[in-house]
Amino acid sequence: MKNILIIDDSVSIRKEIRKILKSVGGIKVVGEAAEPVEALKLYEAHKPDIIILDIDLKDGNGIDVLAQIRSSEKKVIIIMFTNYFNAAFQKASERLGANYFLDKTNDVDKLINIMKELAHR
């Protein structure tokens, strides 16, 4: 069973991600956060195996959260899942150690396939 932390400022997106993850199996959502401080607290409390992280967050951004988590933890799988799908954000995410960079609009199937693969590793 893989533990997942969902970090996104949109309640409806978090709900949709939960729905997607239910279809995958082998996954347990251990927390949800809408802003960086809450996200980092939940990360420390649960030490999830996988984080699904948006760039646009309340009172901050996912790039900073990515950098903070990667400064102390290299093993957690981080999937950037965002509407800010452009080369600059993708480069920054990759440089800081994101494992995947996906577009919320076009890459839902990719997210499902990645989650299926990760759930059974």
C-alpha positions in Angstrom: 0.0 0.0 0.0 1.4 3.4 -1.1 0.6 6.5 1.0 -0.2 9.6 -1.0 -0.3 13.3 -0.1 -2.4 15.6 -2.4 -1.3 19.2 -2.4 -3.6 21.5 -4.5 -5.5 24.7 -3.6 -8.7 23.5 -5.4 -11.1 21.4 -3.3 -12.7 20.1 -6.5 -9.4 19.0 -8.0 -8.4 17.2 -4.8 -11.8 15.5 -4.8 -11.3 14.5 -8.5 -7.7 13.2 -7.8 -9.1 11.1 -4.9 -11.8 9.7 -7.2 -9.1 8.8 -9.8 -6.9 7.1 -7.1 -9.8 5.0 -5.9 -9.8 3.3 -9.4 -6.2 2.5 -9.1 -6.1 0.4 -5.9 -3.0 -0.1 -3.6 -3.1 3.5 -2.7 -4.1 5.3 0.5 -4.5 9.1 0.7 -3.0 10.1 4.0 -3.6 13.9 3.7 -4.6 16.9 1.6 -3.3 20.4 1.8 -4.2 23.7 0.0 -1.2 25.8 1.1 2.6 25.3 1.7 2.7 25.4 5.5 -0.1 22.8 5.9 1.5 20.7 3.1 4.9 20.6 4.9 3.3 19.7 8.2 1.4 16.9 6.6 4.5 15.7 4.8 6.5 15.6 8.1 3.6 13.9 9.9 2.9 11.2 7.3 6.1 10.8 5.3 4.1 9.7 2.2 5.5 7.5 -0.6 4.1 9.8 -3.3 3.1 13.5 -3.4 0.8 14.9 -6.1 1.7 18.6 -6.1 0.2 21.6 -7.9 2.3 24.8 -8.6 -0.4 27.3 -7.7 -1.2 27.1 -4.0 -2.9 29.4 -1.5 -0.3 31.7 0.1 2.6 30.2 -1.9 3.6 27.8 -4.7 4.4 24.2 -5.3 7.9 24.9 -6.6 8.9 26.1 -3.1 7.3 23.1 -1.5 9.1 20.8 -3.9 12.4 22.5 -3.1 11.8 22.2 0.7 10.9 18.6 0.6 13.8 17.7 -1.7 16.3 19.5 0.5 15.7 16.7 3.1 14.1 13.8 1.3 15.2 12.2 -2.0 13.1 9.0 -2.0 9.6 10.4 -2.1 8.1 10.4 -5.6 6.8 13.9 -6.5 4.3 14.3 -9.3 3.8 17.9 -10.4 0.2 18.0 -11.6 -0.6 21.5 -12.8 -2.4 23.9 -15.2 0.9 25.9 -15.4 2.3 23.5 -18.0 5.1 25.4 -19.6 8.8 24.9 -20.2 10.0 27.3 -17.4 8.0 25.5 -14.7 8.9 22.1 -16.1 12.6 22.9 -16.1 12.4 24.3 -12.5 10.5 21.3 -11.3 12.9 18.8 -12.9 16.0 20.8 -11.6 14.5 20.6 -8.1 13.9 16.9 -8.3 10.3 16.3 -9.5 9.8 12.8 -10.9 7.0 13.8 -13.2 5.5 17.0 -14.6 1.9 16.5 -15.9 -0.7 18.8 -17.3 -4.1 18.7 -15.5 -6.0 19.3 -18.7 -4.3 16.7 -20.9 -2.4 14.2 -18.8 -5.1 12.6 -16.5 -4.6 9.2 -18.3 -0.8 9.5 -17.7 -1.5 10.2 -14.1 -3.6 7.1 -13.8 -1.0 5.0 -15.6 1.8 6.3 -13.4 -0.2 5.7 -10.2 -0.9 2.1 -11.3 2.7 1.5 -11.9 3.8 3.1 -8.6 1.1 1.3 -6.6 2.6 -2.0 -7.5 6.3 -1.3 -7.1 
